[in-house]
Amino acid sequence: MTRYVIVGAGAVGVSLAVELGDRGHDVLLVARGATLKYLAAQPLSYHSHAGHREIRLPAVALDADLGLRTGDIVVLAVKSQDLPTVAPALAWRDVTDEQGTVRGIAANLVPVVTVQNGLDAERTTARWFDTVLGAVFLISAQHTRTGEVRVGGHPYVGGALAGIASTLTPEFAEQALKTFTTDLHDANFLIKQVTDIHSYKAAKIVHSVRNGVEVLAGDRKTKDAVGQALSAEARFVLTAAGFDPADTAALILDPAQGHFSERSGVTAGRQSTWQSFARGTPTNEVDYLNGEISLLARLHGIPAPLNTRLQQLLGRATHAGGGLDLPGIDTLAELLAVEQD
Ligand SMILES: NC(=O)c1ccc[n+]([C@@H]2O[C@H](COP(=O)([O-])OP(=O)(O)OC[C@H]3O[C@@H](n4cnc5c(N)ncnc54)[C@H](OP(=O)(O)O)[C@@H]3O)[C@@H](O)[C@H]2O)c1
């Protein structure tokens, strides 16, 4: 069975580690800081539809010997801003075969899966790795306390669309993609192989640019209106910049995909960016979500006032220490009113 080296012991990384581990896969988590210390000392608390379990998960630091072998699949489950640190730290490692003979380096021999929202992960990772499999993850996974992960999906753990983002060795990439999607399917994920993963990543960012609104104080109606306008602006900029975002409806693989179990304790909304603010992390992914739209807008000379304003609001808030229920929805609503005039 394929061994999975999962870098990032957060919401997505732990969910994959537990669910693949339950199906008999050898999994190794790469963690850091408080999470690494926690996992070394005690089991992790995993809450899902199946109930609450305390699970021991093997975890090491990024600079540890990962014993990379041919046949391993590496999943990068850190946030986009951490990829430029993580990818080169893995790329030049030796990879051995079953006999322990060094066959080459990870950059050439290990397929890497990128689960990040946004558009940057596949390009960043391809700077170091020959074969990158992009995945759009559709999962309600929450990590707001060290040592605790909640996954809400039921009857499916979650969904994923996966495809080859880039490769120099198409047959090897096809085989790795087949293995990854089969293993996820067996681990109770809804899964779809796609040929144009970049188009689905573009569709996902149209949705993800709304995530930052969750950390702002404000009434639901205003937040919904701002969220819809952020998405519309993102789609406009992406299309003008030459991307071809799939319809967001194409991200729904099954009517039951969005259902989740109350037993997991997962709270609706509270997506990855909200969780970063709730945990008070010093960095978050906003610069790769709304910031990606700002970047494309600047490169193509198209204004993207709403996404840029939200990026700036949340960037300044992070700089000032973060938090939740932050001020600023009014300034976004004002922009919306100007756009609608
Ligand atoms: N959560 C979801 O439901 C969901 C759904 C779809 C897609 N995604 C995407 O999946 C990606 C991961 O999101 P997430 O919610 O799982 O994030 P997360 O809970 O913050 O997990 C990321 C983990 O990576 C760790 N990490 C970062 N740099 C590292 C390094 N150098 N060495 C070892 N560990 C490192 C972080 O450590 P620290 O705790 O020390 O920061 C954190 O524990 C994001 O790009 C997100 O957009 C998430």
The ligand as a MOL file (V3000), in Angstrom:
LIG
                    3D

  0  0  0     0  0            999 V3000
M  V30 BEGIN CTAB
M  V30 COUNTS 48 52 0 0 0
M  V30 BEGIN ATOM
M  V30 1 N -9.7480 23.4480 6.4060 0
M  V30 2 C -10.4800 23.1170 5.3690 0
M  V30 3 O -11.6230 22.6480 5.5350 0
M  V30 4 C -9.9410 23.2790 3.9460 0
M  V30 5 C -10.7720 22.9300 2.8810 0
M  V30 6 C -10.2760 23.0220 1.5790 0
M  V30 7 C -8.9900 23.4680 1.3500 0
M  V30 8 N -8.2070 23.8420 2.3940 0 CHG=1
M  V30 9 C -6.8470 24.3060 2.1000 0
M  V30 10 O -5.9320 23.3800 2.6530 0
M  V30 11 C -4.7260 24.0500 3.0680 0
M  V30 12 C -4.4610 23.7000 4.5180 0
M  V30 13 O -5.5210 24.2600 5.2930 0
M  V30 14 P -5.8220 23.8150 6.7720 0
M  V30 15 O -7.1380 24.3810 7.1140 0
M  V30 16 O -5.5620 22.3640 6.9480 0 CHG=-1
M  V30 17 O -4.6660 24.6620 7.5230 0
M  V30 18 P -4.1260 24.4780 8.9930 0
M  V30 19 O -5.1670 23.8420 9.8570 0
M  V30 20 O -3.5500 25.7920 9.3950 0
M  V30 21 O -2.9620 23.4210 8.7960 0
M  V30 22 C -1.7350 23.7140 8.2150 0
M  V30 23 C -0.6830 23.1490 9.1130 0
M  V30 24 O 0.5910 23.2190 8.4650 0
M  V30 25 C 1.5410 23.4960 9.4540 0
M  V30 26 N 2.7900 23.9720 8.8830 0
M  V30 27 C 3.0200 25.1390 8.2320 0
M  V30 28 N 4.3250 25.2210 7.8840 0
M  V30 29 C 4.9140 24.0850 8.3290 0
M  V30 30 C 6.2510 23.6140 8.3090 0
M  V30 31 N 7.2340 24.3330 7.7740 0
M  V30 32 N 6.5230 22.4180 8.8710 0
M  V30 33 C 5.5340 21.6910 9.4420 0
M  V30 34 N 4.2370 22.0980 9.5140 0
M  V30 35 C 3.9410 23.2880 8.9590 0
M  V30 36 C 0.8570 24.5330 10.3160 0
M  V30 37 O 1.5110 24.6960 11.5490 0
M  V30 38 P 1.0970 25.9100 12.5480 0
M  V30 39 O -0.1210 25.4090 13.2730 0
M  V30 40 O 2.3060 26.0450 13.4000 0
M  V30 41 O 0.8050 27.1070 11.6960 0
M  V30 42 C -0.5370 23.9270 10.4310 0
M  V30 43 O -0.6190 23.0080 11.5040 0
M  V30 44 C -4.9780 25.5400 2.8610 0
M  V30 45 O -4.3300 25.9650 1.7140 0
M  V30 46 C -6.4880 25.6530 2.6950 0
M  V30 47 O -6.8340 26.6850 1.7960 0
M  V30 48 C -8.6450 23.7630 3.7040 0
M  V30 END ATOM
M  V30 BEGIN BOND
M  V30 1 1 1 2
M  V30 2 2 2 3
M  V30 3 1 2 4
M  V30 4 1 4 5
M  V30 5 2 4 48
M  V30 6 2 5 6
M  V30 7 1 6 7
M  V30 8 2 7 8
M  V30 9 1 8 9
M  V30 10 1 8 48
M  V30 11 1 9 10
M  V30 12 1 9 46
M  V30 13 1 10 11
M  V30 14 1 11 12
M  V30 15 1 11 44
M  V30 16 1 12 13
M  V30 17 1 13 14
M  V30 18 2 14 15
M  V30 19 1 14 16
M  V30 20 1 14 17
M  V30 21 1 17 18
M  V30 22 2 18 19
M  V30 23 1 18 20
M  V30 24 1 18 21
M  V30 25 1 21 22
M  V30 26 1 22 23
M  V30 27 1 23 24
M  V30 28 1 23 42
M  V30 29 1 24 25
M  V30 30 1 25 26
M  V30 31 1 25 36
M  V30 32 1 26 27
M  V30 33 1 26 35
M  V30 34 2 27 28
M  V30 35 1 28 29
M  V30 36 1 29 30
M  V30 37 2 29 35
M  V30 38 1 30 31
M  V30 39 2 30 32
M  V30 40 1 32 33
M  V30 41 2 33 34
M  V30 42 1 34 35
M  V30 43 1 36 37
M  V30 44 1 36 42
M  V30 45 1 37 38
M  V30 46 2 38 39
M  V30 47 1 38 40
M  V30 48 1 38 41
M  V30 49 1 42 43
M  V30 50 1 44 45
M  V30 51 1 44 46
M  V30 52 1 46 47
M  V30 END BOND
M  V30 END CTAB
M  END
